[in-house]
Amino acid sequence: MTLEETLKQQVTAAVKTLYGIDADDKQIQLQKTRPEFEGNITLVVFPFVKLARKAPAQVAEEIGKAMTDSAIVCEPVIEKYNAVQGFLNMSIAPSFWIEQLEAIAADANYGQQSDRNKLMMVEYSSPNTNKPLHLGHVRNNLLGSSIARIQEANGWKVVKTNIVNDRGIHICKSMLAWLKFGNGETPESSGKKGDHLIGDYYVRFDKEYRKQVAELMAGGMSEDDAKREAPLMKEAQAMLLKWEQGDKEVRELWAKMNSWVYAGFDETYKMMGVSFDKIYYESNTYLEGKKEVERGLQEGLFYRREDGSVWANLTADGLDEKLLLRSDGTSVYMTQDIGTAKLRYQDYPIDKMVYVVGNEQEYHFKVLSLLLDKLGFPFGKELVHFSYGMVELPNGKMKSREGTVVDADDLMEQMIQDAKEISKDKVNTLPDITEAEANEIARKVGLGALKYFILKVDPRKNMLFNPEESIDFNGNTGPFIQYTYARIQSVLRKAETGSRLSTISNQQLNDKEVALIQRLTDYPSAVKQAGEEFSPAVLCNYAYALAQEFNSFYHDYSILNETDEQKKNLRLLLSAEVAKVLKHAMGLLGIEMPERM
């Protein structure tokens, strides 16, 4: 039982005996004791004052006395207390801290729930097959992957899923540009990753299209007309129509070019450390969506305009009118999402569906939820849009491939190179370091810096990613926490001791040892909070605070040079458990921990 659970149980017993109050979790408010007061944990007693009909200070004093009385609470854990107005500051008995440390050490899965009875599907990434993954995708993938791990630690069975936008006008633009300007170029002939190659042709289409629009406008055509009448755009739209009609040549070209892109995506995902259990493709799901739209049309849920397009009128629901099928019969993103949702619930008994998608799509998911509900799907109202903010780089910090967007491959490679350069002096001091190990350390540190910096920010906020700041070995960064872990591993290797559980009983603890153990006992609550709030930032803050706490302890107290063998064993065990929890917390963020740095 955790400290929080134990104290809540004992507070419940105390207020029941004293005042006849059946306290619930919301009434029992526990917080860390403020530094200027003596104690470890503080109980806020104001929720009990009205029912007790006594002054706050008196209520605090009476609860404190009751919680030290073994006749009222079973096995009290409070050694002493002090009441300050409506706050009861409690000092926990050293024996309890030792028991907590022993329990943590004995639990290989500390902080994790094992009973996975409910199924959550988490969708993230959602790339388009006309370009590589970029900086925005990095935040999306890191958030989605981390949320999946955190929810698994909280007892959910999780299916990680991806919807690939592999059809539509965007891919037709790349296909058309490759046909016109590619001269048969392939990833093998060019030496480019497939997603980068296709992205180059998407950019080429835009460049040539802009030229045509400018020429038409120079001939007297309005900008809107020029954009609509430009030959390239008309050809791309014709190609899309052929694709929807199943034209053999168009479909074969589409399949070939998409295969190049998927191979490129796989490399990027592998480097990023993310994966999926199930991948859906818009080219498959949009047909199911069209069927549902047609059904809704027949049932009077939607209507068809004179041009043949199909719409949903949501004005009565406080929204607007939403296009579902274009006049030529082609589908839109909303159509695809309806079909994808239907297929997912056919494939899996999902209890909760979470979409990790940027906050610019908040309206889209309000509409999707409403449309699914109108179509009679019971899961419509239960969809969760995990909305996150945009991420940008400081101007001039890193060059982009296309001049406007920094792609994920370039960013990750640059972070690894930066880590290699910054840690060069540190790594070279390691005995018997090989080039392969040095490169592996740089990879873990560089990607750890990137992941931590992005995940430590409240996901709902926009953020500025600063590569230089992220890779600092001091401060609230991934490398600082990784270095703390590596430092502990170095201490443990030098100690070369086995199990120390039997030799730490009846130890006197100093304040910093107590603070470390208390911080360790907070870990399950941090995992739970991160899951409830869908916020990896909670775990980042926890890991940083734990690393800070350990470094403060390490600075003030000797471990390997401690002459008292029992104290030494206690500190070694405490260090080992800090390392275990740091590794697990960072693992939930997708961050690997180097054993040496």
ZITASUL-V600033 format. One record per residue. N is the residue number from 1. PHI is phi in whole degrees, 0 to 359 (NA if undefined). PSI is psi in whole degrees, -180 to 180 (none if undefined). NEAR is the number of other ideal C-beta (glycine too) atoms within 10 Angstrom. Layout:
n=N phi=PHI psi=PSI near=NEAR
n=N phi=PHI psi=PSI near=NEAR
This chain:
n=1 phi=NA psi=134 near=11
n=2 phi=287 psi=166 near=15
n=3 phi=301 psi=-45 near=21
n=4 phi=300 psi=-45 near=15
n=5 phi=296 psi=-41 near=11
n=6 phi=297 psi=-47 near=19
n=7 phi=295 psi=-41 near=22
n=8 phi=298 psi=-39 near=19
n=9 phi=297 psi=-41 near=15
n=10 phi=284 psi=-35 near=24
n=11 phi=297 psi=-43 near=24
n=12 phi=302 psi=-45 near=18
n=13 phi=295 psi=-41 near=17
n=14 phi=294 psi=-49 near=26
n=15 phi=287 psi=-25 near=25
n=16 phi=291 psi=-45 near=14
n=17 phi=292 psi=-43 near=15
n=18 phi=286 psi=-45 near=17
n=19 phi=233 psi=0 near=18
n=20 phi=70 psi=22 near=9
n=21 phi=269 psi=128 near=16
n=22 phi=269 psi=92 near=9
n=23 phi=286 psi=144 near=18
n=24 phi=250 psi=175 near=10
n=25 phi=302 psi=-38 near=8
n=26 phi=293 psi=-31 near=7
n=27 phi=285 psi=-29 near=18
n=28 phi=270 psi=100 near=20
n=29 phi=254 psi=111 near=14
n=30 phi=249 psi=142 near=17
n=31 phi=211 psi=161 near=10
n=32 phi=295 psi=140 near=13
n=33 phi=293 psi=136 near=21
n=34 phi=296 psi=147 near=11
n=35 phi=303 psi=-29 near=5
n=36 phi=282 psi=-5 near=6
n=37 phi=243 psi=153 near=11
n=38 phi=281 psi=137 near=12
n=39 phi=138 psi=169 near=21
n=40 phi=251 psi=-42 near=22
n=41 phi=229 psi=141 near=20
n=42 phi=243 psi=133 near=21
n=43 phi=260 psi=129 near=28
n=44 phi=275 psi=117 near=16
n=45 phi=264 psi=-6 near=28
n=46 phi=306 psi=-35 near=14
n=47 phi=299 psi=-18 near=18
n=48 phi=257 psi=-9 near=25
n=49 phi=297 psi=-46 near=17
n=50 phi=297 psi=-45 near=9
n=51 phi=288 psi=-32 near=14
n=52 phi=285 psi=-23 near=18
n=53 phi=58 psi=43 near=8
n=54 phi=221 psi=167 near=17
n=55 phi=292 psi=148 near=12
n=56 phi=307 psi=-44 near=19
n=57 phi=296 psi=-38 near=16
n=58 phi=292 psi=-41 near=13
n=59 phi=298 psi=-43 near=25
n=60 phi=298 psi=-43 near=27
n=61 phi=296 psi=-43 near=17
n=62 phi=292 psi=-40 near=20
n=63 phi=294 psi=-41 near=24
n=64 phi=299 psi=-44 near=21
n=65 phi=296 psi=-41 near=15
n=66 phi=295 psi=-35 near=21
n=67 phi=283 psi=-7 near=22
n=68 phi=256 psi=2 near=18
n=69 phi=261 psi=112 near=14
n=70 phi=293 psi=-15 near=8
n=71 phi=284 psi=-20 near=8
n=72 phi=257 psi=-45 near=16
n=73 phi=243 psi=141 near=21
n=74 phi=283 psi=124 near=10
n=75 phi=52 psi=73 near=9
n=76 phi=304 psi=142 near=18
n=77 phi=253 psi=-6 near=22
n=78 phi=274 psi=127 near=23
n=79 phi=275 psi=-41 near=15
n=80 phi=203 psi=169 near=13
n=81 phi=209 psi=163 near=21
n=82 phi=217 psi=139 near=17
n=83 phi=256 psi=126 near=20
n=84 phi=236 psi=100 near=17
n=85 phi=53 psi=-118 near=11
n=86 phi=266 psi=23 near=17
n=87 phi=232 psi=134 near=21
n=88 phi=251 psi=109 near=29
n=89 phi=269 psi=121 near=20
n=90 phi=247 psi=131 near=25
n=91 phi=260 psi=124 near=17
n=92 phi=276 psi=141 near=22
n=93 phi=297 psi=138 near=15
n=94 phi=306 psi=-36 near=16
n=95 phi=299 psi=-34 near=14
n=96 phi=292 psi=-41 near=19
n=97 phi=298 psi=-41 near=23
n=98 phi=298 psi=-44 near=18
n=99 phi=299 psi=-40 near=15
n=100 phi=296 psi=-44 near=21
n=101 phi=297 psi=-42 near=23
n=102 phi=297 psi=-41 near=16
n=103 phi=294 psi=-41 near=13
n=104 phi=297 psi=-44 near=22
n=105 phi=295 psi=-32 near=19
n=106 phi=279 psi=-12 near=9
n=107 phi=256 psi=102 near=13
n=108 phi=294 psi=-24 near=8
n=109 phi=251 psi=34 near=9
n=110 phi=304 psi=130 near=18
n=111 phi=94 psi=-5 near=22
n=112 phi=247 psi=145 near=16
n=113 phi=265 psi=139 near=16
n=114 phi=258 psi=-22 near=7
n=115 phi=277 psi=97 near=8
n=116 phi=259 psi=84 near=14
n=117 phi=262 psi=-19 near=8
n=118 phi=247 psi=152 near=14
n=119 phi=249 psi=125 near=15
n=120 phi=244 psi=132 near=23
n=121 phi=256 psi=130 near=23
n=122 phi=243 psi=117 near=30
n=123 phi=261 psi=130 near=23
n=124 phi=210 psi=172 near=26
n=125 phi=87 psi=-73 near=23
n=126 phi=47 psi=59 near=21
n=127 phi=280 psi=161 near=24
n=128 phi=262 psi=146 near=22
n=129 phi=273 psi=20 near=29
n=130 phi=253 psi=3 near=26
n=131 phi=195 psi=162 near=24
n=132 phi=290 psi=166 near=27
n=133 phi=291 psi=142 near=23
n=134 phi=239 psi=-172 near=23
n=135 phi=304 psi=-41 near=21
n=136 phi=298 psi=-39 near=16
n=137 phi=295 psi=-32 near=23
n=138 phi=300 psi=-49 near=23
n=139 phi=297 psi=-41 near=23
n=140 phi=300 psi=-50 near=23
n=141 phi=295 psi=-41 near=26
n=142 phi=294 psi=-41 near=28
n=143 phi=295 psi=-49 near=22
n=144 phi=298 psi=-46 near=26
n=145 phi=295 psi=-41 near=27
n=146 phi=292 psi=-42 near=30
n=147 phi=300 psi=-40 near=25
n=148 phi=299 psi=-45 near=27
n=149 phi=295 psi=-43 near=20
n=150 phi=297 psi=-42 near=27
n=151 phi=292 psi=-34 near=23
n=152 phi=298 psi=-42 near=19
n=153 phi=295 psi=-22 near=24
n=154 phi=266 psi=12 near=20
n=155 phi=97 psi=5 near=15
n=156 phi=272 psi=146 near=22
n=157 phi=273 psi=127 near=16
n=158 phi=242 psi=134 near=22
n=159 phi=251 psi=119 near=19
n=160 phi=269 psi=124 near=22
n=161 phi=229 psi=158 near=26
n=162 phi=222 psi=137 near=22
n=163 phi=249 psi=118 near=22
n=164 phi=264 psi=122 near=22
n=165 phi=277 psi=86 near=18
n=166 phi=254 psi=14 near=23
n=167 phi=216 psi=168 near=24
n=168 phi=115 psi=-179 near=22
n=169 phi=296 psi=-30 near=14
n=170 phi=296 psi=-45 near=18
n=171 phi=288 psi=-31 near=28
n=172 phi=296 psi=-34 near=25
n=173 phi=298 psi=-46 near=26
n=174 phi=296 psi=-42 near=28
n=175 phi=298 psi=-45 near=26
n=176 phi=295 psi=-43 near=23
n=177 phi=296 psi=-39 near=24
n=178 phi=295 psi=-41 near=24
n=179 phi=298 psi=-41 near=14
n=180 phi=279 psi=-36 near=14
n=181 phi=237 psi=-1 near=14
n=182 phi=277 psi=-26 near=17
n=183 phi=52 psi=37 near=7
n=184 phi=75 psi=15 near=7
n=185 phi=300 psi=140 near=14
n=186 phi=229 psi=168 near=15
n=187 phi=303 psi=-37 near=18
n=188 phi=291 psi=-43 near=9
n=189 phi=287 psi=-28 near=10
n=190 phi=263 psi=-19 near=13
n=191 phi=76 psi=14 near=8
n=192 phi=259 psi=150 near=17
n=193 phi=298 psi=146 near=21
n=194 phi=301 psi=-39 near=24
n=195 phi=291 psi=-33 near=28
n=196 phi=290 psi=-39 near=21
n=197 phi=299 psi=-49 near=23
n=198 phi=295 psi=-37 near=27
n=199 phi=298 psi=-37 near=26
n=200 phi=298 psi=-38 near=22
n=201 phi=284 psi=-28 near=23
n=202 phi=295 psi=-42 near=22
n=203 phi=294 psi=-39 near=20
n=204 phi=297 psi=-41 near=18
n=205 phi=302 psi=-48 near=24
n=206 phi=299 psi=-40 near=14
n=207 phi=297 psi=-47 near=11
n=208 phi=290 psi=-36 near=18
n=209 phi=297 psi=-43 near=19
n=210 phi=298 psi=-38 near=13
n=211 phi=299 psi=-46 near=12
n=212 phi=297 psi=-42 near=16
n=213 phi=298 psi=-43 near=20
n=214 phi=298 psi=-41 near=13
n=215 phi=296 psi=-43 near=12
n=216 phi=294 psi=-39 near=19
n=217 phi=292 psi=-36 near=14
n=218 phi=295 psi=-25 near=9
n=219 phi=275 psi=4 near=8
n=220 phi=106 psi=1 near=8
n=221 phi=276 psi=145 near=16
n=222 phi=293 psi=161 near=11
n=223 phi=297 psi=-43 near=11
n=224 phi=297 psi=-44 near=8
n=225 phi=294 psi=-40 near=13
n=226 phi=297 psi=-41 near=19
n=227 phi=295 psi=-35 near=16
n=228 phi=282 psi=-34 near=14
n=229 phi=265 psi=-5 near=14
n=230 phi=303 psi=129 near=21
n=231 phi=306 psi=-41 near=11
n=232 phi=299 psi=-43 near=19
n=233 phi=294 psi=-39 near=20
n=234 phi=296 psi=-39 near=11
n=235 phi=294 psi=-40 near=15
n=236 phi=295 psi=-42 near=22
n=237 phi=294 psi=-37 near=16
n=238 phi=294 psi=-38 near=13
n=239 phi=295 psi=-39 near=22
n=240 phi=298 psi=-43 near=23
n=241 phi=297 psi=-42 near=15
n=242 phi=298 psi=-40 near=16
n=243 phi=300 psi=-47 near=21
n=244 phi=296 psi=-28 near=18
n=245 phi=274 psi=-2 near=10
n=246 phi=82 psi=25 near=8
n=247 phi=305 psi=127 near=14
n=248 phi=300 psi=-49 near=8
n=249 phi=295 psi=-43 near=9
n=250 phi=296 psi=-42 near=19
n=251 phi=294 psi=-37 near=14
n=252 phi=293 psi=-42 near=10
n=253 phi=296 psi=-43 near=19
n=254 phi=300 psi=-46 near=22
n=255 phi=296 psi=-41 near=11
n=256 phi=295 psi=-48 near=12
n=257 phi=291 psi=-36 near=23
n=258 phi=295 psi=-36 near=22
n=259 phi=298 psi=-35 near=13
n=260 phi=296 psi=-43 near=21
n=261 phi=295 psi=-44 near=27
n=262 phi=298 psi=-38 near=16
n=263 phi=297 psi=-39 near=13
n=264 phi=293 psi=-43 near=23
n=265 phi=301 psi=-43 near=23
n=266 phi=301 psi=-40 near=14
n=267 phi=297 psi=-43 near=13
n=268 phi=294 psi=-45 near=23
n=269 phi=299 psi=-41 near=19
n=270 phi=297 psi=-44 near=10
n=271 phi=297 psi=-38 near=15
n=272 phi=284 psi=-20 near=23
n=273 phi=81 psi=30 near=14
n=274 phi=242 psi=155 near=21
n=275 phi=209 psi=172 near=12
n=276 phi=223 psi=147 near=19
n=277 phi=271 psi=-27 near=13
n=278 phi=209 psi=130 near=15
n=279 phi=246 psi=126 near=13
n=280 phi=257 psi=152 near=21
n=281 phi=237 psi=133 near=18
n=282 phi=303 psi=-32 near=25
n=283 phi=298 psi=-22 near=20
n=284 phi=263 psi=-40 near=15
n=285 phi=281 psi=-23 near=24
n=286 phi=293 psi=-29 near=25
n=287 phi=294 psi=-40 near=15
n=288 phi=296 psi=-38 near=18
n=289 phi=296 psi=-42 near=25
n=290 phi=297 psi=-39 near=21
n=291 phi=299 psi=-42 near=14
n=292 phi=291 psi=-37 near=23
n=293 phi=294 psi=-42 near=25
n=294 phi=297 psi=-39 near=14
n=295 phi=296 psi=-44 near=13
n=296 phi=299 psi=-34 near=20
n=297 phi=294 psi=-45 near=17
n=298 phi=294 psi=-34 near=9
n=299 phi=274 psi=1 near=11
n=300 phi=82 psi=12 near=7
n=301 phi=282 psi=-30 near=16
n=302 phi=237 psi=174 near=22
n=303 phi=219 psi=158 near=14
n=304 phi=252 psi=134 near=13
n=305 phi=274 psi=173 near=11
n=306 phi=299 psi=-31 near=6
n=307 phi=279 psi=0 near=8
n=308 phi=96 psi=-9 near=11
n=309 phi=288 psi=153 near=17
n=310 phi=248 psi=135 near=23
n=311 phi=227 psi=156 near=17
n=312 phi=247 psi=128 near=24
n=313 phi=265 psi=107 near=13
n=314 phi=251 psi=17 near=16
n=315 phi=297 psi=-33 near=9
n=316 phi=292 psi=-19 near=6
n=317 phi=262 psi=10 near=13
n=318 phi=85 psi=8 near=8
n=319 phi=248 psi=-153 near=14
n=320 phi=235 psi=-161 near=12
n=321 phi=269 psi=138 near=12
n=322 phi=239 psi=126 near=19
n=323 phi=288 psi=133 near=16
n=324 phi=243 psi=-36 near=26
n=325 phi=223 psi=134 near=22
n=326 phi=289 psi=171 near=15
n=327 phi=297 psi=-27 near=13
n=328 phi=271 psi=5 near=12
n=329 phi=92 psi=-6 near=13
n=330 phi=284 psi=153 near=19
n=331 phi=267 psi=167 near=24
n=332 phi=243 psi=177 near=18
n=333 phi=304 psi=-39 near=17
n=334 phi=299 psi=-40 near=19
n=335 phi=300 psi=-46 near=26
n=336 phi=298 psi=-42 near=25
n=337 phi=293 psi=-34 near=23
n=338 phi=296 psi=-46 near=27
n=339 phi=295 psi=-41 near=23
n=340 phi=296 psi=-45 near=22
n=341 phi=300 psi=-44 near=27
n=342 phi=299 psi=-48 near=19
n=343 phi=296 psi=-39 near=16
n=344 phi=297 psi=-43 near=20
n=345 phi=285 psi=-18 near=16
n=346 phi=283 psi=-35 near=8
n=347 phi=281 psi=-33 near=13
n=348 phi=224 psi=146 near=17
n=349 phi=278 psi=70 near=8
n=350 phi=287 psi=130 near=19
n=351 phi=268 psi=-29 near=14
n=352 phi=213 psi=132 near=16
n=353 phi=247 psi=123 near=21
n=354 phi=241 psi=123 near=22
n=355 phi=259 psi=118 near=24
n=356 phi=267 psi=98 near=26
n=357 phi=218 psi=145 near=19
n=358 phi=304 psi=157 near=17
n=359 phi=292 psi=-11 near=15
n=360 phi=288 psi=-11 near=10
n=361 phi=255 psi=16 near=16
n=362 phi=301 psi=-43 near=12
n=363 phi=295 psi=-41 near=12
n=364 phi=305 psi=-45 near=16
n=365 phi=282 psi=-25 near=17
n=366 phi=297 psi=-44 near=16
n=367 phi=294 psi=-45 near=20
n=368 phi=301 psi=-47 near=22
n=369 phi=301 psi=-43 near=20
n=370 phi=293 psi=-43 near=18
n=371 phi=295 psi=-43 near=25
n=372 phi=299 psi=-39 near=22
n=373 phi=295 psi=-43 near=16
n=374 phi=296 psi=-34 near=16
n=375 phi=282 psi=-2 near=19
n=376 phi=94 psi=11 near=12
n=377 phi=276 psi=122 near=18
n=378 phi=296 psi=-20 near=9
n=379 phi=274 psi=-2 near=17
n=380 phi=305 psi=-46 near=17
n=381 phi=281 psi=-11 near=10
n=382 phi=264 psi=0 near=14
n=383 phi=293 psi=141 near=20
n=384 phi=246 psi=120 near=15
n=385 phi=265 psi=106 near=20
n=386 phi=279 psi=100 near=22
n=387 phi=267 psi=126 near=17
n=388 phi=236 psi=161 near=24
n=389 phi=274 psi=172 near=16
n=390 phi=283 psi=157 near=14
n=391 phi=233 psi=137 near=23
n=392 phi=225 psi=163 near=14
n=393 phi=255 psi=149 near=15
n=394 phi=300 psi=144 near=12
n=395 phi=304 psi=131 near=6
n=396 phi=84 psi=-1 near=6
n=397 phi=285 psi=-30 near=14
n=398 phi=204 psi=134 near=16
n=399 phi=285 psi=147 near=9
n=400 phi=253 psi=155 near=14
n=401 phi=294 psi=-39 near=17
n=402 phi=256 psi=1 near=16
n=403 phi=91 psi=-13 near=7
n=404 phi=232 psi=-31 near=8
n=405 phi=236 psi=132 near=16
n=406 phi=273 psi=120 near=22
n=407 phi=274 psi=159 near=22
n=408 phi=297 psi=-40 near=23
n=409 phi=299 psi=-46 near=20
n=410 phi=298 psi=-42 near=18
n=411 phi=297 psi=-48 near=21
n=412 phi=294 psi=-41 near=19
n=413 phi=297 psi=-40 near=12
n=414 phi=294 psi=-40 near=17
n=415 phi=296 psi=-40 near=24
n=416 phi=294 psi=-42 near=20
n=417 phi=296 psi=-40 near=12
n=418 phi=298 psi=-42 near=20
n=419 phi=297 psi=-40 near=25
n=420 phi=298 psi=-42 near=17
n=421 phi=290 psi=-45 near=12
n=422 phi=291 psi=-38 near=19
n=423 phi=267 psi=6 near=21
n=424 phi=304 psi=-47 near=11
n=425 phi=294 psi=-40 near=8
n=426 phi=293 psi=-46 near=15
n=427 phi=296 psi=-38 near=20
n=428 phi=294 psi=-15 near=9
n=429 phi=276 psi=-10 near=8
n=430 phi=287 psi=138 near=15
n=431 phi=290 psi=139 near=5
n=432 phi=59 psi=31 near=5
n=433 phi=287 psi=131 near=13
n=434 phi=260 psi=163 near=9
n=435 phi=297 psi=-37 near=7
n=436 phi=296 psi=-42 near=8
n=437 phi=291 psi=-40 near=15
n=438 phi=299 psi=-41 near=17
n=439 phi=294 psi=-37 near=13
n=440 phi=292 psi=-40 near=13
n=441 phi=298 psi=-44 near=24
n=442 phi=298 psi=-39 near=22
n=443 phi=297 psi=-48 near=18
n=444 phi=295 psi=-41 near=22
n=445 phi=289 psi=-44 near=32
n=446 phi=297 psi=-48 near=27
n=447 phi=288 psi=-33 near=22
n=448 phi=297 psi=-40 near=26
n=449 phi=297 psi=-45 near=28
n=450 phi=298 psi=-50 near=27
n=451 phi=296 psi=-47 near=29
n=452 phi=296 psi=-44 near=27
n=453 phi=298 psi=-39 near=26
n=454 phi=286 psi=-40 near=25
n=455 phi=279 psi=-20 near=24
n=456 phi=285 psi=-15 near=21
n=457 phi=275 psi=139 near=20
n=458 phi=311 psi=120 near=14
n=459 phi=301 psi=-23 near=23
n=460 phi=279 psi=-7 near=14
n=461 phi=262 psi=149 near=12
n=462 phi=292 psi=153 near=12
n=463 phi=215 psi=159 near=17
n=464 phi=246 psi=117 near=13
n=465 phi=271 psi=118 near=21
n=466 phi=251 psi=105 near=13
n=467 phi=304 psi=-42 near=18
n=468 phi=295 psi=-44 near=11
n=469 phi=292 psi=-35 near=14
n=470 phi=293 psi=-27 near=24
n=471 phi=257 psi=12 near=23
n=472 phi=292 psi=138 near=16
n=473 phi=276 psi=2 near=16
n=474 phi=238 psi=153 near=8
n=475 phi=89 psi=-170 near=11
n=476 phi=279 psi=76 near=19
n=477 phi=225 psi=161 near=22
n=478 phi=299 psi=-48 near=32
n=479 phi=301 psi=-33 near=26
n=480 phi=297 psi=-44 near=19
n=481 phi=289 psi=-40 near=26
n=482 phi=298 psi=-41 near=26
n=483 phi=294 psi=-37 near=21
n=484 phi=298 psi=-44 near=24
n=485 phi=298 psi=-47 near=23
n=486 phi=297 psi=-36 near=22
n=487 phi=298 psi=-44 near=18
n=488 phi=296 psi=-42 near=24
n=489 phi=298 psi=-36 near=19
n=490 phi=296 psi=-43 near=15
n=491 phi=298 psi=-45 near=17
n=492 phi=293 psi=-37 near=17
n=493 phi=296 psi=-41 near=10
n=494 phi=291 psi=-33 near=10
n=495 phi=289 psi=-39 near=17
n=496 phi=50 psi=50 near=6
n=497 phi=247 psi=157 near=13
n=498 phi=267 psi=-139 near=6
n=499 phi=294 psi=139 near=9
n=500 phi=238 psi=11 near=19
n=501 phi=297 psi=-35 near=13
n=502 phi=282 psi=-6 near=8
n=503 phi=243 psi=16 near=16
n=504 phi=245 psi=0 near=20
n=505 phi=294 psi=153 near=12
n=506 phi=60 psi=28 near=8
n=507 phi=274 psi=144 near=18
n=508 phi=276 psi=133 near=9
n=509 phi=253 psi=139 near=19
n=510 phi=275 psi=171 near=13
n=511 phi=300 psi=-38 near=10
n=512 phi=284 psi=-30 near=17
n=513 phi=292 psi=-41 near=21
n=514 phi=298 psi=-44 near=15
n=515 phi=299 psi=-39 near=18
n=516 phi=294 psi=-46 near=25
n=517 phi=297 psi=-42 near=25
n=518 phi=298 psi=-40 near=18
n=519 phi=296 psi=-38 near=20
n=520 phi=296 psi=-38 near=24
n=521 phi=292 psi=-17 near=22
n=522 phi=282 psi=-13 near=19
n=523 phi=299 psi=-48 near=24
n=524 phi=303 psi=-37 near=20
n=525 phi=293 psi=-36 near=17
n=526 phi=294 psi=-41 near=22
n=527 phi=296 psi=-43 near=23
n=528 phi=297 psi=-46 near=17
n=529 phi=297 psi=-42 near=17
n=530 phi=300 psi=-37 near=27
n=531 phi=289 psi=-43 near=22
n=532 phi=294 psi=-36 near=11
n=533 phi=264 psi=-2 near=14
n=534 phi=51 psi=50 near=21
n=535 phi=226 psi=99 near=22
n=536 phi=302 psi=-24 near=28
n=537 phi=302 psi=-31 near=20
n=538 phi=300 psi=-43 near=23
n=539 phi=287 psi=-34 near=28
n=540 phi=300 psi=-48 near=28
n=541 phi=298 psi=-40 near=16
n=542 phi=295 psi=-49 near=21
n=543 phi=299 psi=-40 near=29
n=544 phi=295 psi=-44 near=21
n=545 phi=297 psi=-40 near=14
n=546 phi=294 psi=-42 near=22
n=547 phi=296 psi=-42 near=24
n=548 phi=300 psi=-47 near=16
n=549 phi=300 psi=-43 near=19
n=550 phi=294 psi=-44 near=24
n=551 phi=296 psi=-34 near=14
n=552 phi=294 psi=-44 near=13
n=553 phi=297 psi=-45 near=20
n=554 phi=297 psi=-34 near=19
n=555 phi=291 psi=-36 near=8
n=556 phi=266 psi=-23 near=10
n=557 phi=229 psi=140 near=14
n=558 phi=283 psi=147 near=11
n=559 phi=247 psi=-67 near=19
n=560 phi=292 psi=-30 near=12
n=561 phi=266 psi=7 near=7
n=562 phi=292 psi=127 near=15
n=563 phi=278 psi=-27 near=7
n=564 phi=282 psi=113 near=10
n=565 phi=298 psi=-38 near=10
n=566 phi=292 psi=-41 near=15
n=567 phi=297 psi=-42 near=20
n=568 phi=300 psi=-46 near=19
n=569 phi=297 psi=-40 near=20
n=570 phi=300 psi=-46 near=23
n=571 phi=290 psi=-34 near=26
n=572 phi=294 psi=-43 near=21
n=573 phi=296 psi=-45 near=21
n=574 phi=301 psi=-43 near=25
n=575 phi=297 psi=-43 near=21
n=576 phi=297 psi=-39 near=18
n=577 phi=287 psi=-34 near=22
n=578 phi=299 psi=-45 near=24
n=579 phi=298 psi=-42 near=21
n=580 phi=300 psi=-46 near=20
n=581 phi=290 psi=-39 near=22
n=582 phi=300 psi=-44 near=24
n=583 phi=296 psi=-40 near=18
n=584 phi=290 psi=-45 near=20
n=585 phi=298 psi=-45 near=28
n=586 phi=291 psi=-32 near=23
n=587 phi=297 psi=-36 near=15
n=588 phi=294 psi=-21 near=26
n=589 phi=269 psi=-3 near=25
n=590 phi=82 psi=19 near=21
n=591 phi=255 psi=126 near=27
n=592 phi=275 psi=147 near=17
n=593 phi=248 psi=118 near=23
n=594 phi=291 psi=140 near=21
n=595 phi=284 psi=-25 near=13
n=596 phi=226 psi=146 near=16
n=597 phi=215 psi=none near=22
